[in-house]
Amino acid sequence: MGTTVFERLAPAASVVDHSLAGTRTGVFWTHDLPASLKPDRPPLRGVVRADLVVVGGGYTGLWTALLAKLRDPGRRVVIVEAQRVGWAASGRNGGFCEASLTHGRENGARRWPREIDELDRLGLANLDEIEAAVSSLGLDVQFERTGQLAPAVEDHQLEWLADWRDEAANDPGVVWLDELSMRAAVNSPTYLAGVWEKHTSALVHPARLAAELARACEERGVQIFERSHVTSLDEGVHGVRVVTPGGWVEARQAVLATNVFPSLLRRNRLMTVPVYDYVLMTEPLSDAQWAEIGWRDRQGIGDLANQFHYYRPTRDGRILFGGYDAVYHYGRRVDPRYENRPEAWRRLASHFFTTFPQLEGLRFSHQWAGAIDTSTQFTAFFGTARGGRVAYAAGFTGLGVGSTRFAGNVMLDLLDRADTERTNLEMVRRRPLPFPPEPAAAIGINLTRRSLDRADHREGRRDLLLKTLDAAGLGFDS
């Protein structure tokens, strides 16, 4: 096999060693959150009655609760969270708030060709509505509508960019950048060309988004109970009963927003797998270091490899750098032990200095990891249970910063039995294929990961396994 640019231009081991000396293991975003946005909410005790109970205090649950109150301010809404608001994926992601509901147009067109234009339109409208909500609700989340850069870092990726440029020839929001223009935008010696989608992505502070959504919910009367692990979902006196060790909630309706964690519905236990993603955060760059790399337009960046990197600037002048490794562990378990993977952080550090060799000497202040809820269609799936009294969404596959709000509207529509543009989507009505049970899941997922890595080392050429998955509608290329 060939090599990638990250192998051909790898920095010295001493550069990586220096950058990781003294790096703190912990999530930068939550460490950066002011105490005023981290109130200590009580656990559930006794019996609480509600019209709607939401299980899960991440983006999915918070958006659903907020939207429910905005639709009907008189509705009694309760959120029950096993840990703290936003402690899992919602507080530790990269902060890319994207318009796409389908993990890119190509992935969506492969699965829902008849409605991909509609899905793109709805996704862009959803992002516009998030931006409007940030303004109208006064959400201090460091929202920046900067768009996203997609650089080619290997010769074979130039053809993919050319196809993208031709397909978007009439879209003024998609800008083609040749090598010189790309290097003027962000100065990396790895960049051969790029595309800038100017309007389809924003940056946010992830932990602030969760905290501010919770604040907006509580200001409108939503009750939030933390440290209240839900043990069962039962039939209730008037609908459903959500049970915790300290008590339960009796409600007419329920929303399950547990995403990567095991579903309370047996039918959904095989629908997602947890895949671990790893991240580094630099210390703040000096003015001279920023001058070396430019990046004046502050776009989020995601390269074009199968095992891709994502990176972005922060409000206080740092760079977040993550991705590449996506690790599945046998048994579908979500376990804090899986978050400690020094080899993943060393690999990311090496790739960072390949991307920005002029920043040699910079240190990383934080390193962390988290689990992504992955579905076989690489986008969220939806449904109802218990006679339509329970709605669920899961499987966001790394797109949850933006698409969880769309999911909240879908679930509320489903609970209302409303005939809407959203509920009529094939993407909403059709469930994806489940993952197989173990050991088949581990074998299949890890063989696929190996094939994707091999494709990156073979000028993008996909092997028989990937071609078979593509033909079965299960393929994914980035």
C-alpha positions as CSV (number, residue, x, y, z in Angstrom):
1,M,0.0,0.0,0.0
2,G,1.0,3.6,-0.4
3,T,1.4,6.3,2.2
4,T,-0.7,9.3,3.2
5,V,0.6,12.8,3.6
6,F,0.5,12.3,7.4
7,E,3.0,9.5,7.1
8,R,5.1,11.2,4.4
9,L,5.4,14.5,6.3
10,A,5.2,13.2,9.9
11,P,7.0,15.4,12.5
12,A,9.7,14.2,14.7
13,A,8.6,12.2,17.8
14,S,10.2,14.8,20.0
15,V,7.7,17.4,18.6
16,V,4.8,15.2,19.6
17,D,6.3,14.4,23.0
18,H,6.8,18.1,23.8
19,S,3.2,19.0,22.6
20,L,1.6,16.4,24.9
21,A,3.8,16.9,28.0
22,G,1.5,18.1,30.7
23,T,-1.7,17.8,28.7
24,R,-4.8,17.6,30.9
25,T,-7.2,14.7,30.3
26,G,-10.6,16.3,30.5
27,V,-13.1,18.2,28.3
28,F,-12.0,21.7,27.6
29,W,-15.6,22.9,26.9
30,T,-16.9,21.9,30.3
31,H,-13.8,23.3,32.1
32,D,-14.4,26.6,30.2
33,L,-18.1,26.8,31.3
34,P,-18.7,29.5,34.0
35,A,-20.1,28.3,37.3
36,S,-23.3,30.3,36.6
37,L,-24.1,27.9,33.8
38,K,-23.6,24.8,35.9
39,P,-26.4,24.9,38.5
40,D,-26.6,21.7,40.7
41,R,-30.1,20.4,39.9
42,P,-31.7,17.9,42.3
43,P,-32.4,14.3,41.5
44,L,-36.0,13.1,41.1
45,R,-37.7,12.2,44.3
46,G,-41.3,10.9,44.7
47,V,-43.9,11.2,42.0
48,V,-44.0,14.0,39.5
49,R,-46.8,14.5,37.0
50,A,-46.3,16.0,33.5
51,D,-47.8,16.2,30.1
52,L,-44.4,15.3,28.5
53,V,-41.4,13.6,30.1
54,V,-38.1,13.7,28.2
55,V,-35.5,11.1,29.0
56,G,-32.0,12.5,28.4
57,G,-30.6,16.0,29.0
58,G,-28.4,16.4,25.9
59,Y,-29.2,18.4,22.8
60,T,-32.0,16.0,21.7
61,G,-33.8,16.2,25.0
62,L,-33.2,19.9,25.6
63,W,-34.3,21.0,22.1
64,T,-37.4,18.8,22.3
65,A,-38.4,20.2,25.7
66,L,-37.8,23.8,24.6
67,L,-39.7,23.3,21.3
68,A,-42.6,21.7,23.2
69,K,-42.9,24.7,25.5
70,L,-42.6,27.2,22.6
71,R,-45.4,25.3,20.8
72,D,-47.6,25.2,24.0
73,P,-46.4,27.2,26.9
74,G,-49.0,25.6,29.2
75,R,-47.6,22.1,28.6
76,R,-46.0,20.6,31.7
77,V,-42.6,19.3,30.6
78,V,-40.0,17.3,32.7
79,I,-36.5,16.3,31.7
80,V,-34.9,13.4,33.5
81,E,-31.1,13.1,33.1
82,A,-28.9,10.2,34.4
83,Q,-25.8,12.4,35.0
84,R,-25.6,16.2,34.4
85,V,-27.0,18.3,31.6
86,G,-24.8,18.0,28.5
87,W,-22.2,15.8,30.1
88,A,-21.9,13.3,27.3
89,A,-21.6,14.0,23.5
90,S,-23.5,17.3,23.8
91,G,-20.7,18.8,26.0
92,R,-17.7,17.3,24.3
93,N,-18.1,17.4,20.5
94,G,-16.2,19.7,18.1
95,G,-18.9,22.3,18.0
96,F,-19.7,22.0,14.2
97,C,-23.4,22.9,13.8
98,E,-24.2,21.7,10.2
99,A,-27.1,22.1,7.9
100,S,-26.9,18.6,6.6
101,L,-29.4,16.1,8.0
102,T,-27.9,13.3,5.9
103,H,-24.2,13.4,6.6
104,G,-23.6,15.1,3.3
105,R,-25.5,15.2,0.1
106,E,-23.9,12.2,-1.4
107,N,-24.8,10.0,1.5
108,G,-28.4,11.3,1.5
109,A,-28.8,10.9,-2.2
110,R,-27.7,7.3,-2.1
111,R,-30.4,6.5,0.5
112,W,-33.3,8.9,-0.3
113,P,-32.7,10.1,-3.9
114,R,-36.3,11.3,-4.4
115,E,-36.2,13.6,-1.5
116,I,-32.6,14.7,-1.2
117,D,-33.4,18.3,-2.4
118,E,-36.1,18.5,0.2
119,L,-33.8,17.2,2.9
120,D,-31.2,19.7,1.9
121,R,-33.8,22.6,2.1
122,L,-35.1,21.4,5.4
123,G,-31.6,21.1,6.8
124,L,-30.7,24.6,5.8
125,A,-33.9,26.0,7.2
126,N,-33.2,24.2,10.5
127,L,-29.7,25.8,10.7
128,D,-31.3,29.2,9.9
129,E,-33.8,28.6,12.7
130,I,-31.1,27.7,15.2
131,E,-29.3,31.0,14.3
132,A,-32.6,32.8,14.8
133,A,-33.2,31.0,18.2
134,V,-29.7,31.9,19.4
135,S,-30.6,35.6,18.8
136,S,-34.2,35.6,19.9
137,L,-33.7,33.6,23.1
138,G,-30.4,35.3,24.0
139,L,-28.3,32.1,24.0
140,D,-24.7,32.9,24.7
141,V,-23.2,30.0,22.8
142,Q,-20.4,31.7,20.7
143,F,-22.4,31.0,17.5
144,E,-20.4,31.9,14.3
145,R,-21.9,31.2,10.8
146,T,-18.5,30.8,9.2
147,G,-19.2,27.9,6.9
148,Q,-16.8,24.9,6.4
149,L,-13.7,24.3,4.3
150,A,-13.0,20.9,2.7
151,P,-9.4,20.7,1.7
152,A,-7.9,18.1,-0.6
153,V,-4.6,16.7,0.9
154,E,-4.0,13.9,-1.6
155,D,-3.9,14.1,-5.4
156,H,-6.8,11.6,-5.9
157,Q,-9.1,13.9,-3.8
158,L,-8.7,16.7,-6.4
159,E,-11.1,14.8,-8.7
160,W,-13.7,14.6,-5.9
161,L,-13.4,18.3,-5.4
162,A,-13.8,19.0,-9.1
163,D,-17.0,17.0,-9.2
164,W,-18.2,18.9,-6.2
165,R,-17.3,22.2,-7.9
166,D,-19.2,21.2,-11.1
167,E,-22.3,20.1,-9.2
168,A,-22.5,23.4,-7.3
169,A,-21.6,25.6,-10.3
170,N,-24.7,27.7,-9.8
171,D,-24.5,28.0,-6.0
172,P,-22.8,31.2,-5.0
173,G,-22.5,29.8,-1.5
174,V,-20.0,27.2,-2.7
175,V,-16.5,28.6,-3.5
176,W,-13.8,26.7,-5.2
177,L,-10.3,27.5,-4.0
178,D,-7.2,26.4,-6.0
179,E,-4.0,25.6,-4.2
180,L,-2.8,29.2,-4.0
181,S,-6.2,30.5,-2.8
182,M,-6.5,27.7,-0.3
183,R,-3.1,28.4,1.2
184,A,-4.0,32.1,1.4
185,A,-7.2,31.2,3.3
186,V,-5.4,28.7,5.7
187,N,-1.7,28.1,5.3
188,S,-1.1,24.4,5.4
189,P,1.5,22.7,3.2
190,T,-0.8,19.7,3.0
191,Y,-3.5,21.6,1.1
192,L,-3.8,21.1,-2.7
193,A,-7.1,22.8,-3.2
194,G,-10.4,23.1,-1.4
195,V,-14.1,24.0,-1.4
196,W,-15.6,26.5,1.0
197,E,-19.3,26.0,1.7
198,K,-20.0,29.5,3.1
199,H,-23.5,29.1,4.6
200,T,-24.1,25.5,5.5
201,S,-22.2,25.3,8.8
202,A,-21.6,27.3,12.0
203,L,-19.4,27.0,15.0
204,V,-20.7,26.9,18.6
205,H,-19.3,26.3,22.1
206,P,-20.8,22.8,22.7
207,A,-21.1,23.0,26.5
208,R,-22.5,26.5,26.4
209,L,-25.1,25.3,23.9
210,A,-26.3,22.6,26.3
211,A,-26.2,24.9,29.3
212,E,-28.0,27.7,27.6
213,L,-30.7,25.4,26.2
214,A,-31.3,24.2,29.7
215,R,-31.5,27.7,31.0
216,A,-34.0,28.6,28.3
217,C,-36.1,25.5,29.2
218,E,-36.2,26.3,32.9
219,E,-37.1,29.9,32.3
220,R,-40.2,28.6,30.5
221,G,-41.1,26.2,33.3
222,V,-39.4,23.0,32.3
223,Q,-38.4,20.9,35.4
224,I,-34.9,19.3,35.0
225,F,-33.9,16.4,37.3
226,E,-30.2,15.4,37.2
227,R,-28.4,12.3,38.6
228,S,-31.7,10.3,38.0
229,H,-30.9,7.2,36.0
230,V,-34.1,5.8,34.3
231,T,-34.5,2.1,35.0
232,S,-37.7,1.4,33.2
233,L,-40.4,2.8,30.9
234,D,-43.8,1.4,32.0
235,E,-47.5,1.8,31.4
236,G,-48.8,4.7,33.5
237,V,-52.1,5.7,34.9
238,H,-52.7,8.2,32.1
239,G,-50.0,7.2,29.6
240,V,-46.5,6.3,30.6
241,R,-44.4,6.0,33.7
242,V,-40.6,6.8,33.7
243,V,-39.1,5.1,36.7
244,T,-35.8,6.1,38.5
245,P,-34.4,4.9,41.8
246,G,-35.8,7.9,43.7
247,G,-39.3,8.1,42.1
248,W,-41.1,8.3,38.9
249,V,-42.8,10.6,36.4
250,E,-46.4,10.0,35.3
251,A,-46.9,11.6,31.9
252,R,-49.3,11.5,29.0
253,Q,-46.3,11.2,26.6
254,A,-42.6,10.5,26.6
255,V,-39.6,11.3,24.4
256,L,-36.5,9.0,24.5
257,A,-33.4,11.1,23.9
258,T,-30.7,8.7,25.2
259,N,-28.9,8.4,21.8
260,V,-25.7,6.4,22.4
261,F,-26.8,4.8,25.6
262,P,-28.9,1.6,25.5
263,S,-32.5,2.2,24.6
264,L,-35.4,1.7,27.0
265,L,-37.1,0.0,24.0
266,R,-35.9,-3.5,23.2
267,R,-36.7,-3.0,19.5
268,N,-33.9,-0.3,19.3
269,R,-31.1,-2.2,21.2
270,L,-29.4,-3.2,17.9
271,M,-30.1,0.0,16.0
272,T,-27.0,1.9,17.1
273,V,-23.4,1.2,18.2
274,P,-21.1,3.5,20.2
275,V,-18.0,4.5,18.3
276,Y,-15.3,6.4,20.2
277,D,-13.8,9.6,18.8
278,Y,-10.7,11.5,20.2
279,V,-9.9,15.2,20.4
280,L,-7.1,17.5,21.2
281,M,-7.3,21.2,22.2
282,T,-4.2,23.5,21.9
283,E,-3.2,26.2,24.3
284,P,-4.0,29.7,22.9
285,L,-1.9,30.7,19.9
286,S,0.1,33.9,19.9
287,D,-0.6,36.7,17.4
288,A,2.5,35.7,15.5
289,Q,1.4,32.0,15.3
290,W,-2.0,33.1,14.0
291,A,-0.3,35.2,11.4
292,E,1.7,32.2,10.3
293,I,-1.5,30.2,9.4
294,G,-4.0,32.9,8.6
295,W,-7.4,31.5,9.0
296,R,-9.0,34.9,9.2
297,D,-12.4,33.7,8.2
298,R,-12.5,31.2,11.0
299,Q,-14.2,28.3,9.1
300,G,-14.5,24.9,10.5
301,I,-12.4,22.4,8.5
302,G,-12.9,18.8,7.6
303,D,-10.7,17.0,5.1
304,L,-11.8,14.5,2.5
305,A,-10.3,11.2,3.7
306,N,-12.4,8.3,4.8
307,Q,-10.7,8.6,8.2
308,F,-11.0,12.3,8.3
309,H,-9.9,15.1,10.6
310,Y,-12.0,18.0,11.8
311,Y,-10.6,21.2,13.3
312,R,-11.6,24.7,14.2
313,P,-10.6,27.8,16.0
314,T,-12.1,28.8,19.4
315,R,-13.2,32.1,20.6
316,D,-10.1,32.4,22.9
317,G,-7.6,31.6,20.1
318,R,-7.1,27.9,20.5
319,I,-7.4,25.1,17.8
320,L,-9.5,22.0,18.4
321,F,-8.2,19.0,16.3
322,G,-10.0,15.7,16.3
323,G,-11.2,12.7,14.3
324,Y,-9.4,10.1,12.3
325,D,-9.7,7.2,14.7
326,A,-13.2,5.9,15.3
327,V,-13.0,3.0,17.6
328,Y,-15.6,0.3,18.3
329,H,-15.3,-2.0,21.3
330,Y,-16.8,-5.4,21.5
331,G,-20.1,-5.6,23.2
332,R,-21.6,-2.2,22.4
333,R,-20.6,-0.9,25.9
334,V,-20.3,2.8,26.7
335,D,-17.4,2.7,29.2
336,P,-15.3,5.6,30.5
337,R,-12.2,3.3,30.3
338,Y,-12.5,3.5,26.5
339,E,-11.9,7.2,26.6
340,N,-8.2,6.8,27.6
341,R,-6.4,6.0,24.4
342,P,-2.9,7.6,24.4
343,E,-2.0,6.2,21.0
344,A,-5.0,8.1,19.4
345,W,-3.9,11.4,21.0
346,R,-0.3,10.8,19.8
347,R,-1.5,10.1,16.3
348,L,-3.7,13.3,16.3
349,A,-0.8,15.4,17.6
350,S,1.4,14.0,14.8
351,H,-1.2,14.8,12.2
352,F,-1.7,18.3,13.6
353,F,2.0,19.2,13.1
354,T,1.9,17.7,9.6
355,T,-1.0,20.0,8.9
356,F,0.7,23.1,10.6
357,P,4.4,22.5,10.9
358,Q,4.9,26.2,11.5
359,L,3.3,25.7,14.9
360,E,6.0,23.4,16.2
361,G,6.5,24.0,19.9
362,L,2.8,24.6,20.6
363,R,1.4,22.5,23.4
364,F,-2.0,20.8,23.8
365,S,-3.9,21.9,27.0
366,H,-6.6,19.2,26.9
367,Q,-7.3,15.7,25.5
368,W,-10.5,13.8,25.7
369,A,-12.8,11.4,24.0
370,G,-16.5,10.5,23.7
371,A,-18.9,8.0,22.2
372,I,-20.9,8.7,19.0
373,D,-24.2,7.0,18.4
374,T,-23.8,5.5,14.9
375,S,-26.6,4.0,12.8
376,T,-26.3,2.0,9.6
377,Q,-27.6,4.9,7.6
378,F,-25.2,7.4,9.3
379,T,-28.1,9.7,10.2
380,A,-30.8,9.7,12.8
381,F,-33.8,7.4,12.7
382,F,-37.2,8.1,14.3
383,G,-40.3,6.3,15.5
384,T,-43.0,5.8,18.1
385,A,-44.0,3.1,20.5
386,R,-46.6,2.3,23.2
387,G,-49.5,3.2,21.0
388,G,-48.0,6.5,19.9
389,R,-47.4,7.8,23.4
390,V,-43.6,7.4,23.1
391,A,-41.4,9.0,20.5
392,Y,-37.7,8.4,19.9
393,A,-34.7,9.5,17.8
394,A,-31.2,8.2,17.8
395,G,-28.2,7.4,15.5
396,F,-27.1,10.9,14.7
397,T,-23.5,9.7,13.9
398,G,-21.7,12.9,14.7
399,L,-24.3,15.3,13.3
400,G,-26.3,16.0,16.5
401,V,-25.3,19.6,17.1
402,G,-27.7,20.8,14.4
403,S,-29.9,17.9,13.6
404,T,-31.1,17.2,17.1
405,R,-33.3,20.3,16.9
406,F,-34.9,18.9,13.7
407,A,-35.3,15.6,15.5
408,G,-37.1,17.4,18.4
409,N,-39.6,18.8,15.9
410,V,-40.1,15.4,14.3
411,M,-40.8,13.7,17.6
412,L,-43.3,16.3,18.7
413,D,-45.0,16.0,15.3
414,L,-45.2,12.3,15.7
415,L,-46.6,12.5,19.2
416,D,-49.2,15.0,17.9
417,R,-50.0,12.5,15.1
418,A,-49.5,15.5,12.8
419,D,-49.3,15.2,9.0
420,T,-46.4,17.4,8.3
421,E,-43.6,17.8,5.7
422,R,-41.3,16.3,8.3
423,T,-43.4,13.2,9.2
424,N,-44.0,12.4,5.5
425,L,-40.3,12.1,4.8
426,E,-39.1,8.6,3.9
427,M,-36.1,9.3,6.1
428,V,-38.5,9.6,9.0
429,R,-40.9,6.8,8.1
430,R,-38.3,4.1,7.3
431,R,-36.1,2.5,9.9
432,P,-32.5,1.6,8.9
433,L,-31.2,-1.9,9.1
434,P,-30.0,-2.9,12.6
435,F,-26.4,-3.8,13.4
436,P,-26.0,-7.6,13.9
437,P,-25.5,-9.0,17.4
438,E,-22.0,-9.9,18.6
439,P,-19.6,-11.2,17.5
440,A,-20.7,-10.3,14.0
441,A,-21.0,-6.6,14.9
442,A,-17.4,-6.3,16.0
443,I,-16.1,-8.3,13.1
444,G,-18.0,-6.4,10.5
445,I,-17.3,-2.9,11.9
446,N,-13.6,-3.5,12.4
447,L,-13.3,-5.1,8.9
448,T,-15.0,-2.0,7.5
449,R,-12.7,0.4,9.4
450,R,-9.7,-1.5,8.0
451,S,-11.0,-1.3,4.5
452,L,-11.6,2.4,4.8
453,D,-8.1,2.9,6.0
454,R,-6.8,0.8,3.1
455,A,-8.8,3.0,0.7
456,D,-7.1,6.1,2.0
457,H,-3.7,4.4,1.4
458,R,-4.7,3.2,-2.2
459,E,-5.7,6.6,-3.8
460,G,-9.3,6.2,-2.6
461,R,-9.9,2.9,-4.3
462,R,-12.5,0.9,-2.5
463,D,-12.1,-2.9,-2.0
464,L,-14.7,-5.6,-2.4
465,L,-16.2,-5.2,1.1
466,L,-16.7,-1.4,0.6
467,K,-18.2,-1.9,-2.9
468,T,-20.6,-4.6,-1.5
469,L,-21.7,-2.2,1.3
470,D,-22.1,0.6,-1.3
471,A,-24.3,-1.7,-3.4
472,A,-26.4,-2.7,-0.4
473,G,-27.0,1.0,0.5
474,L,-24.7,0.7,3.6
475,G,-21.6,2.4,2.2
476,F,-20.1,5.5,3.6
477,D,-17.1,7.5,2.4
478,S,-16.5,10.3,4.9
